[in-house]
Amino acid sequence: MKLGISSYAYRWAVRTARMDVFALLDRAHDVGVDVVQICDNLPLHDQSDEALADLARRADHLDLDLEIGIKGSQPENLRRHLAIAKRLDARLLRVVLTTDTWSPPLDDLVGVLEGMCSDLHEASVTLAVENHFHLSPDELAGLVQAVDDPLIGVCLDPLNAITKLVGVPETIETLAPFAVSAHAKDAVITRPRTGFYISGCPLGEGLVDLAGLVSAVRRHNPAANVLVECWMDRLDDEETTLAQEERWVRQSVSHLNQLLERMGGTYE
């Protein structure tokens, strides 16, 4: 198990155009991780062949493993990014199955993924389906079981299933057996009025059992990487927002690194 960051760890630096994909790799190296998951907030499909070659060389120079993350499981989108993954020597493609304009029924998604199995094996790339906001953990587990291919698993996010009123422990218990990748994030719950507000925080300051997440994923798939993400609201101004984001990332990486070391021999 290796420690990494997702490009969503730096959602505000990316959104404000302060960070491109090359700067993300440099920052990942600087904060001391081994893996970078380049997600859909830094799309790669519009990068030139020359830029992709430069990106692969930069990752190799910095000794970083790359993973790719996309939204949309349309076969043409998956195949386009499998080709990019091969160019970057990325062995994992994380996918959010649906988009605002692409949300097929569950049975259709089974067929889509079944149709991709030969492409995945040809590319030697594992497809990691994130439990985003469309499917419940039980539905996603059923999807992976229905396809039943060793190169199709889950990118386990401990918090996303709250949109389905499924808690963190239940999400981990249901999806850890299928996890080939995991996002590490944390959150706190407050009650400002009659409702509840769930907000992100640095790892270790919230309610998520991170040790339980890591232990469960490692037990089922020791090769799965764990990647820091952040749920952080924008602050009053851009500079303050980016400064806090940087502090959160570094604090979260440090916390997770210490956790992995305490658990013994998990961090390579």
N, C-alpha and C positions, 0 to 999 in steps of 0.2 A: 504494500500500500504506500503510495507516494502522496505528498502534500502539494496542493496546487491552488491556483485561484481561477475563478471564472471571470470573464470580462465584465460580468455584472457586479463584481466586487467594486468596480470603478464606473458604475453606471453614470454618475454625474460628470466625471472627467471626460467620459466618452460622449455623453449627450451635449456637453458644452464645446465639443470639438477640441478640447485640450489634450486629448490622448487618442492617437491612432494605433493601429495594430502593432507597429514597430515599437512605439513608446510603451505599449502594454508589456511586450516581452522584456524590454529593458527594466521596467518597474518590477516585474515578477522576479527577475534575477536579483534586483536590488533588495527586495524584501525576503529573499532566501527560499523560494519554493522551487519545485522541480517540474511542475506541470502547469500548462496554461490551456484553459478551455476557451477558445475564441468563439463567442456566441453571436447570435443574430443582431445584437446591437453594434457589432463591427463586422458587417457582412463581407464575405470573401468572394462571392460570385462576380463582383464587379472589379476585382483586382486583375491586373494584366498578368500574363504568363511570367513576365520579367519580375513583377512585384512578388508573385508567389514564390519564384525561385529565390529571390532575395530574402523573403520571409523564412523559407526553409533553411537557408544558410545562417541567418541570424539566430534561429532557434538552436541549430547545431553548435554554433559558436558559444552560445550561452548555456549549453548543455540542458536545454529545456525540452521536455516531451510536449507535443501538441495534441489537443483534441479539438474537434469542431462542434459547434452547436448551431442548429437552425430551427426555424419554425416552418411547419408545413410538410406533411408526409406524402404530397403528390409524387408519384413515381419519377417524374422528370426532375423534380427538385432534389429528391434523394440521389438519383444517378449523377446529377450535376455536381453535387457535393461529395459523392464518393470519389469522383475523378479528382476533385480538389484535395481530398484527404490523401489520396495516393501521391499527389505531387508534394505534399507536406510531410509525408511519412507519418500521418496521424492515424492511429489504430482504433479510434473511437469517434463515432458520429452521434452526438446527442440530438434528439429531435423532440420538439413539441408538436404533437400530431396535427393539431388544428390551427387554423388562422381565422381572421374575421370573415373570410370569404370561402373557407374550406373546412367543413365540419361534417364529414360523412358519418353514417351510423356505425356502430361498433362492429357489426358483421362485415361491413365494407372495409373497415380498417384491417380486420383480420386478413381479408383477401389481398389488400395492398401490401402488407408486410410479408405474406406468404410469397407474393410475386417478386419480392426483393431478395429473397434468400440466396439465389444463385449469384446475384450481383455482389452481395456482401462477401460470400465465400471467394469469389474471384478477386475481390479487392483486399481480402484479409482484414476487413474492418468490422468492428462490432457496433451494432446499432443500439443506442441507449435511449429508451423512450422515457421522457421525463413525466412524472406525475404532476402535470400542470393544473389547469382548472377545469378541464373538460371531462375527465374520467375520475371516478372514485378509485381509491387504492384497490378495492376488490375487482372493479372492472378492468383495471390495468393488469392486475395479476392474471385474471382470466384471459385477457388478450394475449399476453406472453405465453401462457400455457397452451392456448389454442394454436398458436403459430408453431411452438415447440421446435425452435432452432437454437443451437448453442451460441449463435452470433446475434441473437436478439434478446436484450435484457432491459433493465430499468435504470434510469438515472434517478436515484432516490432523493427527493427533496422533502425534508421532514415537516415543512410548514405549509406547503401549497394546498394540502388536502383540507385545511381548515375551511376553505370555500365550500366543501361538501360536508361540513360539520363532523369531520373525522380528525381526531386528535393525533398528536405527535407519536405517542407510544403505539397506537393502533396502526398508524401509517408505517412505522418502522417494522413492526411485527409482520405486517402483510407483505411488504415489498422487499425487505432485506434478502429473502431467499433468491430473488431475481436480480439483485443489484449488481451492475457492472461499473457503476460510478455513483458518487454521492455528493450532494451539495451540503455544506456545513453553514448554517445560518442560525441566528438566535433572535428571540423576540420577547417582549414584555407585554402584559395586558393591563390596561387601566380602564377605569369607568368614570369618564369625565361628566357624564349626565346619566340618562337612563340606559344607554347602550354601552357596549364595550369597544375599546380601541386597541388594536393589536399593532404594535410598532416594533421595528427592528432595533437591535442593539449589538454591540460588539460581542463576539463569542465569549461565553462564560458569564455574561451578565444577565441572561434571561432564563427562560423556563425550559429550554430544550436540553434533553439528556444527551449531550454530545458523546460522552463515553459510551452510552448505550447504543447510539447510532453507529459509531466506529466499530464497536465490538460485534454488533449484529452483522454489519456488512462484511467485516473481515472474516467472521466465522463461515460465511457462505461463499465468499469470493475474496481471498487474500490479495488478489491482484488488482482489485478495484481501487481507484484513486479517490481521494476526498478533497473537495475543492471549496475554498472559502467564497461565499457570496455575502452581500450586505443588502438589507432592507433599510434604507435611510432616507428620510424625508429631506427635501431641499430646505435649507435655512434661509435667512433673510437676504443674503447676497451670495454671489458666486464664489468669491474668495473664501468666505467662511465655510461654505458648503464643501468645497474641495479640500480645505485643510482638515475638516472633521472626517471626511471620507478617508483621507490618507491615514489619519490616526486610527480609525476603526479597522482598516485593512491590516495595518501593522500589528495592532493589538490582537486582532483575531488570528492572524498567522502565528504570532508568538504563543498564544493560548493553545491553539490546536497542535502546534509542534511540541509543546511541553506535555500535552495530553498523550500524544502518540508515544513520546519517549517514556512516560510513566507506565504506559500499557505494555511496553517492552517489545522492542524489535519490529515495530510496525512501520517505522519511517525509514525509507531507503533514500 
